[in-house]
């Protein structure tokens, strides 16, 4: 038995998963850096 090739579907799921985690992570890092810069002004 052979399994169908799901490379495209897996790639899309991987991109969506990284986006779901990465976008809020980057947002939080940027907000932290902005607040930290207030300390040095």
C-alpha positions as CSV (number, residue, x, y, z in Angstrom):
1,X,0.0,0.0,0.0
2,X,1.2,3.4,-0.9
3,X,0.3,6.6,0.8
4,X,-0.6,9.7,-1.2
5,X,1.9,12.5,-1.3
6,X,0.7,15.2,1.1
7,X,3.8,17.5,0.9
8,X,1.8,20.6,-0.1
9,X,-0.7,20.1,2.7
10,X,2.0,19.5,5.3
11,X,3.9,22.5,4.1
12,X,0.9,24.7,4.4
13,X,0.1,23.4,7.9
14,X,3.7,24.1,8.9
15,X,3.6,27.6,7.6
16,X,0.3,28.3,9.4
17,X,1.6,26.8,12.7
18,X,4.8,28.9,12.6
19,X,2.7,32.0,11.8
20,X,0.3,31.3,14.6
21,X,3.3,31.1,17.0
22,X,5.7,33.5,15.3
23,X,3.6,36.6,14.8
24,X,2.6,37.0,18.4
25,X,6.2,36.2,19.5
26,X,7.6,39.0,17.2
27,X,4.9,41.4,18.3
28,X,5.8,40.7,22.0
29,X,9.5,41.2,21.4
30,X,8.9,44.5,19.6
31,X,6.7,45.8,22.4
32,X,9.3,44.8,24.9
33,X,12.1,46.5,23.0
34,X,10.0,49.7,22.7
35,X,9.3,49.7,26.4
36,X,13.0,49.0,27.2
37,X,14.1,52.0,25.1
38,X,12.0,54.3,27.3
39,X,14.4,53.4,30.1
40,X,17.4,54.7,28.1
41,X,16.0,58.1,27.1
